Amino acid sequence: MSAIDQTILNELHKLTETDQHQVLDFIRYLQQPTYTALELLKLSPELRQHYIAKSFALAQNEDFEIFEAYSEEDLDDFA
């Protein structure tokens, strides 16, 4: 076992079981193939839909920040 393997295991054992599950989810996420938009378009529709659905499922608990490209003040500048 390499030094990094041992360090990861040591740190993992310090975490709660819930946190260990989060680490496992992250590892599985890192192992998933990634595609550019053009690469996705080259996949079969079924496989493309599978990866898109999987991405949405992984992101369902993410907290996304909504931003606007222009504020109300910016729009007033054009009037």
GULUMSE-962431 format. One record per residue (C-alpha): residue in one letter; x negated, y, z negated; residue number from 1. Coordinates in Angstrom, 2 decimals, m for minus. Layout:
+-----+---------+---------+---------+-----+
| res |      xx |      yy |      zz |   n |
+-----+---------+---------+---------+-----+
|   A |       X |       Y |       Z | NUM |
...
+-----+---------+---------+---------+-----+
END
This chain:
+-----+---------+---------+---------+-----+
| res |      xx |      yy |      zz |   n |
+-----+---------+---------+---------+-----+
|   M |    0.00 |    0.00 |    0.00 |   1 |
|   S |   m1.39 |    3.39 |    0.96 |   2 |
|   A |   m1.82 |    6.27 |   m1.46 |   3 |
|   I |    1.11 |    8.17 |    0.06 |   4 |
|   D |    3.35 |    5.10 |   m0.24 |   5 |
|   Q |    2.48 |    4.79 |   m3.91 |   6 |
|   T |    3.00 |    8.52 |   m4.53 |   7 |
|   I |    6.42 |    8.42 |   m2.87 |   8 |
|   L |    7.44 |    5.38 |   m4.91 |   9 |
|   N |    6.26 |    6.98 |   m8.14 |  10 |
|   E |    8.24 |   10.14 |   m7.43 |  11 |
|   L |   11.28 |    8.16 |   m6.28 |  12 |
|   H |   11.44 |    6.28 |   m9.57 |  13 |
|   K |   11.67 |    9.59 |  m11.44 |  14 |
|   L |   14.91 |   10.51 |   m9.65 |  15 |
|   T |   18.44 |    9.66 |  m10.65 |  16 |
|   E |   20.22 |    6.98 |   m8.66 |  17 |
|   T |   22.32 |    9.66 |   m6.95 |  18 |
|   D |   19.19 |   11.53 |   m5.90 |  19 |
|   Q |   17.61 |    8.28 |   m4.71 |  20 |
|   H |   20.64 |    7.76 |   m2.45 |  21 |
|   Q |   20.11 |   11.25 |   m1.04 |  22 |
|   V |   16.49 |   10.39 |   m0.31 |  23 |
|   L |   17.60 |    7.21 |    1.42 |  24 |
|   D |   20.14 |    9.14 |    3.51 |  25 |
|   F |   17.40 |   11.61 |    4.48 |  26 |
|   I |   15.05 |    8.78 |    5.50 |  27 |
|   R |   17.79 |    7.28 |    7.66 |  28 |
|   Y |   18.44 |   10.69 |    9.17 |  29 |
|   L |   14.75 |   11.06 |   10.07 |  30 |
|   Q |   14.81 |    7.68 |   11.78 |  31 |
|   Q |   17.64 |    8.61 |   14.13 |  32 |
|   P |   16.74 |    9.44 |   17.71 |  33 |
|   T |   17.05 |   13.08 |   18.65 |  34 |
|   Y |   18.17 |   14.33 |   22.03 |  35 |
|   T |   18.13 |   17.65 |   23.79 |  36 |
|   A |   21.40 |   18.80 |   25.37 |  37 |
|   L |   20.13 |   17.70 |   28.79 |  38 |
|   E |   19.13 |   14.28 |   27.46 |  39 |
|   L |   22.58 |   13.87 |   25.91 |  40 |
|   L |   24.19 |   14.62 |   29.26 |  41 |
|   K |   22.17 |   11.82 |   30.85 |  42 |
|   L |   23.56 |    9.24 |   28.40 |  43 |
|   S |   26.71 |    7.27 |   29.13 |  44 |
|   P |   29.85 |    9.06 |   27.91 |  45 |
|   E |   30.41 |    6.36 |   25.28 |  46 |
|   L |   26.89 |    6.57 |   23.87 |  47 |
|   R |   26.93 |   10.37 |   24.02 |  48 |
|   Q |   30.20 |   10.46 |   22.08 |  49 |
|   H |   28.77 |    8.02 |   19.55 |  50 |
|   Y |   25.76 |   10.27 |   18.82 |  51 |
|   I |   27.87 |   13.42 |   18.71 |  52 |
|   A |   30.34 |   11.83 |   16.29 |  53 |
|   K |   27.47 |   10.60 |   14.14 |  54 |
|   S |   25.96 |   14.10 |   14.05 |  55 |
|   F |   29.26 |   15.61 |   12.97 |  56 |
|   A |   29.62 |   12.98 |   10.25 |  57 |
|   L |   26.13 |   13.73 |    8.94 |  58 |
|   A |   26.88 |   17.45 |    8.92 |  59 |
|   Q |   30.29 |   17.27 |    7.25 |  60 |
|   N |   28.90 |   18.13 |    3.82 |  61 |
|   E |   26.54 |   20.83 |    5.05 |  62 |
|   D |   27.19 |   24.40 |    4.06 |  63 |
|   F |   26.98 |   26.40 |    7.26 |  64 |
|   E |   26.69 |   30.14 |    7.15 |  65 |
|   I |   28.86 |   32.02 |    9.59 |  66 |
|   F |   27.34 |   35.13 |   11.05 |  67 |
|   E |   28.45 |   37.64 |   13.59 |  68 |
|   A |   26.16 |   38.88 |   16.32 |  69 |
|   Y |   27.71 |   42.34 |   16.04 |  70 |
|   S |   29.15 |   44.07 |   13.03 |  71 |
|   E |   32.12 |   46.40 |   13.12 |  72 |
|   E |   29.66 |   49.30 |   12.93 |  73 |
|   D |   27.84 |   48.04 |   16.03 |  74 |
|   L |   31.09 |   47.88 |   17.95 |  75 |
|   D |   31.93 |   51.45 |   16.93 |  76 |
|   D |   28.69 |   52.57 |   18.59 |  77 |
|   F |   30.09 |   51.51 |   21.98 |  78 |
|   A |   33.30 |   53.50 |   21.64 |  79 |
+-----+---------+---------+---------+-----+
END
